[in-house]
Amino acid sequence: MSDLGRQLQRANELVSLGRDSQAMDLLLQLLRTHPGESGPIEVCLARAHLVAGRAEEGREHALRAVRAAPSDYGGHLLLGIALHMLQRPAEAVEPLTVATRLDLDDPDAPQRLAQVLTDLGRLTEAYAAAGEAIRRDPHSAKNHFAMGYVLHESNPAEAMRAYRTALELDPHHSGAKHNLAGVAIQGGDWATGTRGMAAVLADSPQAQSPVFLFDQRLVSVLAWLHWLMFGGVIGYGMAASVHPAGALVWVLALLGVGAVIVLRGTKTLRASLPQGGGRYFAGFPRRERIAAIWGGLLGAGWLWLLGSAITGLLVTDGQWAGLGAIVFLFLGWILSWVRVPLARRRAERIRHG
């Protein structure tokens, strides 16, 4: 191995060890002392930036690598990866396709191409690319994950098989764990999906996607409580017209049903998360402020109904004030729609984060 080759190997080792600044210093020095060998040096610089999360800088160095050595596989591969990280999948297709053709053995280019094509909705081409990656290396978890990614929406059963294969090959593959749990949730198996997402969160405490999905579960519990209260207000009026005591019994029964909804709706979360999910639940109002206000309005509505029912036992016709709970419902309904676009933006940020 030449001295330049040894230095590039050292730089790549530094990048893998997270010693970014040392790697960059070495590579920039090599660029000055070996200007005629800029192609492989630019490839290493692009990789260093991409590993550090600097996608735009990685793209610039990958472009320089392609210009310096257009027949080199690495420059095209890293350019495609950078463009995908920058949320420019349409532009990533060409360099990843070129990389796939330049190196007929390495599976990295076709498996990444499969994911890019999937994001663009070109599933037939994506399936072929994922299949090519598996053909090149059937023992790589990344390649089977790519196949699951391609089939995630169109064929959930096959996607789950691909994700399970990826986990057999690499039990710590967080993407496969995450998407396997996601397929379970999409299929209505919330218990399995929650346990899977909790495992992802245990491995990667900073992961945002599992927390987002858990938050949506709590929002769905709020929606159930909202509809229960809507029907409850109607029933309250009917009970109040018969006897004030009937209104109180009705409200207590509603509170019982509401408690059951909350307990059953959060059961899997409480069972799957550490300390019964206490830390998670405490952070919900900060993550979902509008939903938290919505929940507060529902709670105020229940208290209004209960207070009015008790008042009806003490004051003639006092129970009719309970119908004012419809105001809390109306405000909550408005907030439930206001949070929808905000939740979508949050989901997009997580997806592309």
CORDABEL-V355382 format. One record per residue. SS is DSSP state (H for helix, E for strand, L for the rest). Layout:
ss = <SS & SS>
This chain:
ss = <L & L & H & H & H & H & H & H & H & H & H & H & H & H & H & H & L & L & L & H & H & H & H & H & H & H & H & H & H & H & H & H & H & L & H & H & H & H & H & H & H & H & H & H & H & H & H & H & H & H & H & L & L & L & H & H & H & H & H & H & H & H & H & H & H & H & H & H & L & L & L & L & H & H & H & H & H & H & H & H & H & H & H & H & H & L & L & L & H & H & H & H & H & H & H & H & H & H & H & H & H & H & L & L & L & L & L & H & H & H & H & H & H & H & H & H & H & H & H & L & L & L & H & H & H & H & H & H & H & H & H & H & H & H & H & H & L & L & L & L & H & H & H & H & H & H & H & H & H & H & H & L & L & L & L & H & H & H & H & H & H & H & H & H & H & H & H & H & H & L & L & L & L & H & H & H & H & H & H & H & H & H & H & H & H & H & L & L & L & H & H & H & H & H & H & H & H & H & H & H & H & H & H & L & L & L & L & L & H & H & H & H & H & H & H & H & H & H & H & H & H & H & H & H & H & H & H & H & H & H & H & H & H & H & H & H & H & H & H & H & H & H & L & H & H & H & H & H & H & H & H & H & H & H & H & H & H & H & H & H & H & H & H & H & H & H & H & H & H & H & H & H & L & H & H & H & H & H & H & H & H & H & H & H & H & H & H & L & H & H & H & H & H & H & H & H & H & H & H & H & H & H & H & H & H & H & H & H & H & H & H & H & H & H & L & L & L & H & H & H & H & H & H & H & H & H & H & H & H & H & H & H & H & H & H & H & H & H & H & H & H & H & H & H & H & H & H & H & H & H & H & H & L>
